[in-house]
Amino acid sequence: MPTARRFTTALAVLFAASGTLSAQAATETPTTTDQQVPAVSAPVAAPAVEQPVSLAPYADNAAVGVRSLSPSAPKPYAPPPKEKVGSNVAMMIVGGAGLIVGAVVGGTPGTIIMIGGGVIGLVGLYRYLQ
């Protein structure tokens, strides 16, 4: 271990330990007012302690308007409905493959294949987004 790293580690440990050591060494000196306080005093009614209100961004704090005071019964989890998008995605994949095949073929036949693949891909994308 390099010397600089050892020195830095020792210095960090010294600073971390100094707070706990000084807290243990601190003693409270009695003052004259502390000695004059009677050992038993009459009970004093404590003021009502108000519960702290959390300002954390929870769902309960985010609601605006009227809220129910009692918790409602737990609702069963219902997954969102799945839409059938298999044929639309398949049309986009076939259209992309048609673009690649048309680029490989080249020439006029390749251009025709690329145009057909592009049309099929765009129709699949349109149906997917609807």
Secondary structure, DSSP 8 states (H G I E B T S, - for coil): --HHHHHHHHHHHHHHHHHHHHHHH------HHHHTS-SS---------------S--HHHH--S---SS---------------HHHHHHHHHHHHHHHHHHHH-HHHHHHHHHHHHHHHHHHHHHHH-
